[in-house]
Every structure is written in structure tokens, then in C-alpha cells.
Amino acid sequence: MSEQQEKKEFRIDIALSDLKFLNFETTTRVQELKKQLKSKEYEFHFEFQSKFKKEEKLVNLILTITANEKQNESTKIELAKMQLSITFLIANFDDVITIKENNIATIPNELIALTAGIAVASARGMFAVNVQNTVISNAIVPIVDPRIFVPKKKEE
């Protein structure tokens, strides 16, 4: 059996519908720092939650970004956390997203990567504005390949 699979050709008709900054907070560790950390001492964690409004053709992502001080591979101290909401209008929603009876959505990998990439890029600027004039002002949300947010297929 060939490992290559035919991919269904489709176009995603997408637009940004809404973008909201939800919150930003730093921990007491930020006040304890006497000087800036080196870039390599920061580690970022990304967490997405998604909601779908099929009738309105909307996909909403809540992105939480946590900046940690990486003291070593096993010791990480939270420094800051930011959350934003970003909503996309998918004009051809029914062509690209399938929602089953149990509210589980089937989303093309291309759409996951596209929306995650836009969300992270938007968050990068918001995060930078929030850390400016602080000791962690050099904690810059990294540029990441948005395909890392596509869930891995489970081995069958």
C-alpha cells in the first residue's frame, strides 16, 4: 500500500472577524529578577482552545501564551501569561469543517496551521507591548512553524 494519499483540493475562504486582548499578568518572579535573562533562558508554552459557531461560520481561538524562565531542562519558573481571543470567519465553513453530533470537529491541517500561525503572530505584538519597560522586555515570543500545532496522527 502506498504511503502517499490523494489530497482533496479545496480553498479556505477566511477572514479575520475579531481580535481581543483578554489579559496579561506577571508573577512575583519578575519583580525578583535583578537583570534581564538571556534569550535562551526563556521558554514559551502555547495553549489553544477552540469554539465553533457553524451557523455564523465562525471559528474562535483562545490562545494562552506562558513565558517561563528555563533554569534547566526540568526547572521552569513562570514569568508571565497572556491570553487573547481571535475569531475567523470561514465563508465556506461547511466545505472545510465537519462537526459531528458529539461536537467534535474535523478540521483540515492547513486550517489549523493557518489560524494558529495568525494567532501567534498577533500575540507576539501584544506580548511585546505588555513586557516593554520591564525586566523581561527581551522575552520575545518566538517565530514558530505553525504546523507544530497540528495534532499528530495516532498510530493505528
N, C-alpha and C positions, 0 to 999 in steps of 0.2 A: 504494500500500500504506500502510495506517495505521501510524503510529509507536507507537500505543497497543497494548499486548499484554495479553491477558487474564491475570490473575494467578491462579494456583491458590490457593484458600483453604486455609489449614492453620493449625494451632495448634502451637506448640512447647511441649512439656511438659518444663520444665527445672528443675533444682535444683542448688545448689552442693554438690559432693561432697567437695572437698578444696581447701585453700588453704595453700600453704607458701612461706615466705620462703626463698630459696635463698642469696643472698649480696649483699653491698654492699661497694663499695670506692671510695676516693677516690684521686685522683692526687696527685703531689707539687705540682701547681699550686695545690691548695687550701691547702697549707702556705705557699706563696709569697704568697698574697693578703694584703694588709695591711688591707683593709676589704671590706665586702660589696659585691657588684656590684649594679647597678640591675636591677630585674626584667626590663627589656627586653634586658639583656645576657646572659640565659640563653636557651639553645635546647635543646629536648628532642627526642630521637630515640627512636622506639618500634619494636621488632622483635619479631615473633611467630613462634613455631614451634608447630606443632600435631601431635598424635598422636591416633589414634582406636582405641578398643577396641570394635569392633562388638558382640561377644558380651556385653560388660558394659555396653553402651550409654553409654560414656564418651567425652568429648572433653576432652583435656588441652591447655592452652596454656602455653607457657613465654614469659613476657614479659620482655624486656630493655629497660630504660629507661636512656638515657645522657643526662646533663646536661652541656652544653658551655657554655663562655664564648664568646659571639659577639663577637669583636673587630671584625669587618666581615663582609660577605657571603661572602667567600671564606676567612676565617681563623676557625676554631673550635677551641678547645682543650678537650679532655675534662677534666671535673672529677670526675665520679662516675658509677658504673654500678651498677645494681641489677637483680637477677633474681628472679622469683617464678614459682611453678607454681600454676596454678588448674585444677581439674578439675570438669567439669559432667556431671551425669547427665541424659541426654536419654531420658526414658521412651519416647517414640515415635521413637526413633533411626531405625528403618527407614523411617518415613514422611517424614522430613525430610532424611536424609543418604544419599547413594548413594556406595558405594565400588566402584570398578571394579577389574578384575583387576590392573592395574598400580599399585594402592594410591593412585590419585588419587581424591580425594573431591570430590563435588559438594555444596556447602553453600549453603543459601539465604542471600541477602544479609542478611536480617533476623537470622538466627542469628549470622552473622559480626559484625554491628554490636552485637548484644546481648552476646555473650560478650566481645568486645573492650572494650566500654564498662564492663562489670563488672570486668574485669581491670585496666583503667587506674584506675578509681575505687579499687579495693583497693590498687593500687600507690601511689597518691597518699599514702595514710595511712602506709604502710610507709616510703616515701621521706622523708616529713616527720619521722618518728621517728628515722631514721638520720642526718639532717642537723642535727637540733636540737643546740644548743650548739657549732656550728661556724660558720666564717665564711660558709658557704653555706646557712645556716639559712633564708634567704629564697628559696631555689631551690625553688619550689613547682610540682609537676607540674601543668600547666595543665588546665583543663576543655576537652575537645575533643569535637567531634561524632564519635561512634563510626563514622559512615558513612564517614569518611576512611580507615578500614581495610578497606573493601570494595574488592576489586580492580576496577580499571576494565576494562570490556569492550574486547576487542581489535576494532579495525575490521576488518570482513570485506570 
